[in-house]
Amino acid sequence: MGQAAADHASRQFRPAAPPSRALAAATPQSPLDKPVQFVRGVGPHRAKVLSKIGVNTVGDLIEYFPFRHEHQGRPQSIDSLVLDAHATVIGVVDSVRGKPGRGGGPNVTLRLSDGTGTVRVAWFNAPYLRDRFRRGQVLRIHGQVGEFEGLGQFVNPAVENLDSDADPKTWDFERVVPIYKATAALSTSHIARIIESVLRESLSSVAEPLPDALRERRQLMGRREAVLRMHHPDKPAQAVEARRRLAYDELFTMQLAISLQRRWTATQVRAPKLPVTAEIDRRIRRRFPFSLTAAQNKVIAEISADLARDRPMTRLLQGDVGSGKTVVALYAALTAIANKTQCAILAPTEVLAAQHFAGIERYLAGSRVERCLLTGKTPKSQRDKLLSSIVKGVTNLVVGTQALLEKAVEFADLGLVIVDEQHKFGVSQR
């Protein structure tokens, strides 16, 4: 999906609203702004349940997409079923048994026949189904074929009640069923029914944020069709293409937001200049009992050039284990300290933070650099002393975990932050 990253630079866009609303173009009069409480079949109680999963409006509801789709093939005869395969069958209910399900047994069992054979259908942990079935009903069943006492069996299958007076030819079709993340109070089928009740009337309010030329070049379906096909694909391929379009929109919006943030940072934010003189370089290199590699020297030159500017530096240093990343990071840290600012090194775990600090201690033994290790396990008495030393500017280099992000931790003049394995930190932390 790297196409989205490339496309955002080709046009100038205005700053976007939050994704759920920006891509739905809601206005105060838009049907997408209608509170979900007033949707047919919801009400105040279910509205509270939906709110817990982030659904508060009709716009949120139609963007509550299924996490997968189940392909239900055309119905087949019972005598053609294959053990362990997924299959769809249509038959008439011969008998129904319901019980509380004590002792680990099913709540509901029934026998279904189609003239070629009979299968057993069982539901566990579903007492609400006990009064749903009766003899003579025509049911469409989809699930995995098993075996019980010599008889084919479906356990907890998807089930649909068919009109026994309808033409059987109307039952002969395949379909793709959306599966939603359910809750204890709302099943996936219930969520599907609620979405179905508003989907068609709401689609006309879904706006298209991408230019036609861009969509055609990237072979993307329209936003409106993508929303429809996520909930109602006719074929599995439609669901795939719909998900591709929606994923493109998310990545496009993210890349646009990053671009706007970078532009704002470049024009509005200033960083302290931290130049590397020949003397600073000599003093730092003297700390390492070995010569740096060509790759390390190249990266250090690039980082030093960034530090010397008054624009904030955002740089990713990548390398294999043992390639010398820590030495490069320490060089940058000592550059900041040589320019009378402080440096913080964050690690995702206490073990890793302790390892970094131990390595730094070896390189800085006998130096005038004041350094400390601060983690969640630091005793309170020691922690208070360290916090005081940091805020007064006495401590030059602080190594720690997320504990450094707490409000109680204040720096006198923080010039550089180095984050190890930054992908393990949360978005807000980063």
VENTAUR-V701606 format. One record per run of one state. SS is the DSSP state (alpha for helix, beta for strand, coil for the rest). FROM is the first residue (numbers start at 1). TO is the last residue. Records with the same first field share a line. If there is no record, write none. Layout:
BEGIN
SS->FROM-TO ; FROM-TO
END
This chain:
BEGIN
coil->1-1 ; 11-18 ; 23-30 ; 34-34 ; 39-42 ; 52-56 ; 63-67 ; 73-77 ; 81-85 ; 99-101 ; 105-107 ; 114-117 ; 124-126 ; 130-137 ; 149-150 ; 156-157 ; 163-167 ; 172-174 ; 180-187 ; 206-211 ; 219-222 ; 232-235 ; 269-277 ; 286-293 ; 308-324 ; 339-341 ; 347-349 ; 365-370 ; 375-379 ; 392-396 ; 401-401 ; 406-413 ; 420-421 ; 425-430
alpha->2-10 ; 19-22 ; 31-33 ; 36-38 ; 43-51 ; 58-62 ; 78-80 ; 102-104 ; 127-129 ; 168-171 ; 188-205 ; 212-218 ; 223-231 ; 236-268 ; 278-285 ; 294-307 ; 325-338 ; 350-364 ; 380-391 ; 402-405 ; 422-424
beta->35-35 ; 57-57 ; 68-72 ; 86-98 ; 108-113 ; 118-123 ; 138-148 ; 151-155 ; 158-162 ; 175-179 ; 342-346 ; 371-374 ; 397-400 ; 414-419
END
